[in-house]
Amino acid sequence: RVTVKPNDTTAESTFVSDIVAAGAAATTIHYPTLYRSIAVSLAIKNQDAANTCSFSVNGQPTITLSAGSDQNINGQNIVSVQVTPGAAGTVDLLAQVTPMYLSTERARFARDRG
């Protein structure tokens, strides 16, 4: 369960990159498990010049990307993305991740500013 706002300007963030190999089975990137964070932005690039790839964000319906295309998702709480690459190219993912705080933006502001 994600309880943080996607556009919390007080939250620290960084970028992480994942590459799903060509021809791999459906692969799930679960940000809380891998990075102890959630993604607030995600760029997906289909590097396969001949085949489509597909992805699903947070268990939503699958979206298909045509060969060589990309998709950006911004301002969201992304817990997981499942990717199925084509046979001839990787799928590259670049995500902006932020830690899963156990406090609110208001509490962090009060603590940091006094």
BELRA-V224108 format. One record per backbone hydrogen bond with DSSP energy under -0.5 kcal/mol. CO is the residue of the C=O (numbers start at 1). NH is the residue of the N-H. E is the energy in kcal/mol with one decimal. If there is no record, write none. Layout:
# BELRA-V224108
co=CO nh=NH e=E
co=CO nh=NH e=E
This chain:
# BELRA-V224108
co=1 nh=3 e=-0.5
co=5 nh=8 e=-1.0
co=7 nh=9 e=-0.9
co=8 nh=11 e=-1.4
co=12 nh=99 e=-0.5
co=14 nh=97 e=-3.1
co=16 nh=95 e=-2.8
co=18 nh=93 e=-3.1
co=19 nh=21 e=-0.6
co=20 nh=91 e=-1.9
co=21 nh=24 e=-1.7
co=27 nh=29 e=-0.5
co=27 nh=83 e=-3.1
co=28 nh=30 e=-0.7
co=29 nh=31 e=-0.7
co=29 nh=81 e=-1.9
co=30 nh=34 e=-2.6
co=31 nh=35 e=-2.6
co=31 nh=36 e=-0.6
co=31 nh=37 e=-1.1
co=32 nh=36 e=-0.8
co=36 nh=100 e=-1.0
co=38 nh=98 e=-2.6
co=39 nh=78 e=-3.3
co=40 nh=75 e=-0.7
co=40 nh=76 e=-2.0
co=41 nh=96 e=-2.1
co=42 nh=73 e=-2.8
co=43 nh=94 e=-2.3
co=44 nh=71 e=-2.4
co=45 nh=47 e=-0.9
co=45 nh=92 e=-2.5
co=47 nh=49 e=-0.6
co=48 nh=68 e=-1.5
co=53 nh=65 e=-3.0
co=54 nh=84 e=-2.8
co=55 nh=63 e=-3.1
co=56 nh=58 e=-0.5
co=56 nh=82 e=-2.7
co=57 nh=60 e=-2.0
co=63 nh=55 e=-2.5
co=65 nh=53 e=-1.9
co=66 nh=69 e=-2.0
co=69 nh=46 e=-3.0
co=71 nh=44 e=-3.1
co=73 nh=42 e=-2.8
co=76 nh=78 e=-0.8
co=77 nh=79 e=-0.7
co=78 nh=39 e=-2.5
co=79 nh=31 e=-1.9
co=79 nh=32 e=-0.5
co=80 nh=58 e=-2.9
co=81 nh=29 e=-3.0
co=81 nh=83 e=-0.5
co=82 nh=56 e=-1.9
co=83 nh=27 e=-3.0
co=84 nh=54 e=-2.1
co=86 nh=23 e=-3.1
co=90 nh=47 e=-2.5
co=91 nh=20 e=-2.8
co=92 nh=45 e=-2.8
co=93 nh=18 e=-2.4
co=94 nh=43 e=-2.6
co=95 nh=16 e=-2.5
co=95 nh=97 e=-0.7
co=96 nh=40 e=-3.1
co=96 nh=41 e=-1.2
co=97 nh=14 e=-2.0
co=98 nh=38 e=-2.3
co=99 nh=101 e=-1.1
co=104 nh=108 e=-2.3
co=105 nh=109 e=-2.4
co=106 nh=110 e=-2.3
co=107 nh=111 e=-2.2
co=108 nh=112 e=-2.8
co=109 nh=113 e=-2.6
co=110 nh=114 e=-1.6
